[in-house]
Amino acid sequence: MDTKELLKKVRKIEIKTRRLSDHIFSGEYHSSFKGRGMTFSEVREYQFGDDVRAIDWNVTARYNEPYIKVFEEERELTLMLLVDISGSEFFGTQSGFKNEMITEIAATLAFAALQNNDKVGLLLFSDEVELFIPPKKGKSHILRIIRELLEFEPKSRKTDLGQALRYLMGIMKKKAIVFILSDFMTSGYEQPMRIFGRKHDVTGIRIFDKHETEIPNLGVVNMKDQETGEQILVNTASKKIRNSYAEYYRETVKTFEKQFSRSGAGVIQMSTEDSYVKKLLGYFKSR
């Protein structure tokens, strides 16, 4: 992708996703994710209706008038986007590739965080950490994240979510809001997920294409594994093969749901044909 084409794509995604975050998601994002606590702001004279428990007795005694302590939410948060860029994300049929939807969702969340003056970071992973961008504020930083989501070429096409979680645990010392965007066609992340979920506010967004949930009966076809590159002839007329794949797919989905639930993490599941706007809004409102 040349520079002109890349900038055009970045601008297109910025216009679409920023409009969504400005008018729809910003308030929902703010109310869904709270700050780290309340910090002291000032003292002021007591007014009718104020909570008497907030009275500052030392200042009240000094001025012979009731004064209260005013606190405000320590709002600044860190949003981390963990994005799967393995080979299986480059699968799609009628409505586009999974990675295209992932990019738009990530950009929308990033702009919502920007509106709330939160820091945003990005971690791209396959079966290794491909790229880590430390959390920062600012529009130019968000645009850099979008550029990386659009043009980054992974070294590997395989998947290992556990590796990404262990890496982030080692560098993120404070609690963060973490969205993991993947199809979760992987395993072996159970233990790091349990530890990670206890420290951070985690949400898993599972993106899938409805045509990968089962193999249709098409006779003998040549299939390519997007993660290994291996090509094999598969007799899709075999009911045993179709049932075996369907069972494998169901098990990966069950693993995702079970492990995230056990870790206290949130779950969003959507196909490439769904409206991610409705899915995200529904999730924010349910929190």
Residue pairs with C-beta under 8 A, 6 or more apart in sequence:
1 9
1 150
1 151
6 147
6 150
6 151
9 150
10 143
10 146
10 147
10 150
13 103
13 104
13 107
13 146
13 150
14 107
14 111
14 143
14 146
16 104
17 104
17 107
17 108
17 110
17 111
18 111
20 108
20 111
20 277
21 29
21 108
21 109
21 111
21 112
21 114
21 115
22 111
22 115
24 277
24 281
25 108
25 109
25 111
25 112
25 280
25 281
25 284
26 112
26 115
26 116
28 112
28 280
28 281
28 284
28 285
29 109
29 112
29 113
29 115
29 116
29 284
30 116
31 284
32 284
32 287
33 77
33 177
33 201
34 73
35 73
35 74
35 75
35 76
35 77
36 74
36 77
36 174
36 175
37 73
37 74
38 71
38 72
38 73
38 74
39 71
39 72
39 73
39 74
40 69
40 70
40 71
41 70
41 71
41 72
42 69
42 70
43 56
43 59
43 67
43 68
43 69
43 70
44 67
44 68
44 70
45 65
45 66
45 67
45 68
46 55
46 60
46 65
46 66
46 67
46 68
50 68
51 68
54 68
54 69
54 70
54 71
55 66
55 67
55 68
55 69
56 67
56 68
56 69
59 67
60 66
60 67
75 116
75 117
75 118
76 117
76 118
76 119
77 113
77 116
77 118
77 119
77 176
77 177
78 118
78 119
78 120
78 121
78 135
78 172
78 174
78 176
78 177
79 109
79 110
79 113
79 118
79 119
79 120
79 121
79 135
79 176
79 177
79 178
79 179
80 120
80 121
80 122
80 123
80 135
80 168
80 172
80 176
80 177
80 178
80 179
80 200
81 106
81 109
81 110
81 120
81 121
81 122
81 123
81 145
81 178
81 179
81 181
82 123
82 125
82 164
82 165
82 168
82 178
82 179
82 180
82 181
82 182
83 102
83 106
83 122
83 123
83 124
83 125
83 149
83 181
83 182
84 102
84 125
84 126
84 159
84 161
84 180
84 181
84 182
84 183
84 184
85 99
85 124
85 125
85 126
85 130
85 152
85 154
86 125
86 126
86 127
86 154
86 156
86 157
86 158
86 159
86 226
86 227
87 157
87 158
87 225
87 226
87 227
87 228
87 229
88 98
88 159
88 183
88 185
88 226
88 227
89 97
89 98
89 99
89 102
89 182
89 183
89 207
90 97
90 98
90 99
90 226
91 97
91 98
91 209
91 212
91 226
92 98
92 100
92 209
92 272
93 209
93 210
93 211
93 272
94 211
94 272
94 273
95 209
95 271
95 272
95 273
96 272
97 272
98 183
98 207
98 208
98 209
98 272
101 207
101 270
101 272
101 276
102 149
102 181
102 182
102 205
102 207
103 146
103 149
103 150
104 276
105 181
105 205
105 207
105 276
105 280
106 122
106 145
106 146
106 149
106 179
106 181
107 142
107 145
107 146
107 149
108 276
108 280
109 179
109 280
110 120
110 142
110 145
110 146
111 142
113 119
113 120
113 177
114 120
114 137
114 138
114 139
114 142
117 137
118 137
118 177
119 135
119 136
119 137
120 135
120 136
120 137
120 141
120 142
120 145
121 132
121 133
121 134
121 135
121 136
121 176
122 131
122 132
122 133
122 145
122 148
122 149
123 129
123 131
123 132
123 133
123 164
123 167
123 168
124 130
124 131
124 132
124 148
124 149
124 152
124 154
125 159
125 160
125 161
125 163
125 164
125 167
126 154
126 155
126 156
126 157
126 158
126 159
126 160
127 156
127 158
127 159
127 160
127 163
128 155
128 156
128 160
128 163
129 163
129 164
129 167
130 152
130 154
130 155
130 156
131 148
131 152
132 167
132 171
133 144
133 145
133 148
135 176
157 226
157 227
157 228
157 229
158 227
158 228
159 182
159 185
159 186
159 227
160 186
160 188
160 189
161 180
161 182
161 184
161 186
161 188
161 189
161 193
162 188
162 189
162 191
162 192
162 193
165 189
165 192
165 193
165 195
165 196
166 192
168 178
168 196
169 192
169 195
169 196
169 199
172 200
175 199
175 200
175 201
176 200
176 201
177 200
177 201
177 203
178 196
178 200
178 201
178 202
178 203
179 202
179 203
179 204
179 205
180 202
180 203
180 204
180 205
181 205
181 207
182 204
182 205
182 206
182 207
183 206
183 207
183 208
183 212
184 204
184 206
184 252
184 253
184 255
184 256
185 252
186 252
187 252
187 255
189 259
190 255
190 259
193 259
193 260
193 263
193 265
194 259
194 262
194 263
196 202
196 263
197 260
197 262
197 263
197 264
197 265
198 263
198 264
202 260
202 263
202 264
202 265
202 266
203 265
203 266
203 267
203 268
203 283
204 256
204 260
204 265
204 266
204 267
204 268
205 268
205 269
205 270
206 253
206 256
206 267
206 268
206 269
206 270
207 270
207 271
207 272
208 269
208 270
208 271
208 272
209 271
209 272
210 271
210 272
210 273
212 249
213 246
213 249
214 242
214 245
214 246
214 249
215 234
215 236
215 241
215 242
215 245
215 246
216 236
217 236
217 237
217 242
218 236
218 237
219 235
219 236
219 237
220 233
220 234
220 235
220 236
220 237
221 233
221 234
221 236
222 231
222 232
222 233
222 234
223 231
223 232
223 233
223 234
224 230
224 231
225 231
225 232
234 241
235 241
236 242
256 267
257 267
260 266
260 267
261 267
266 283
266 287
268 279
268 280
268 283
270 276
270 279
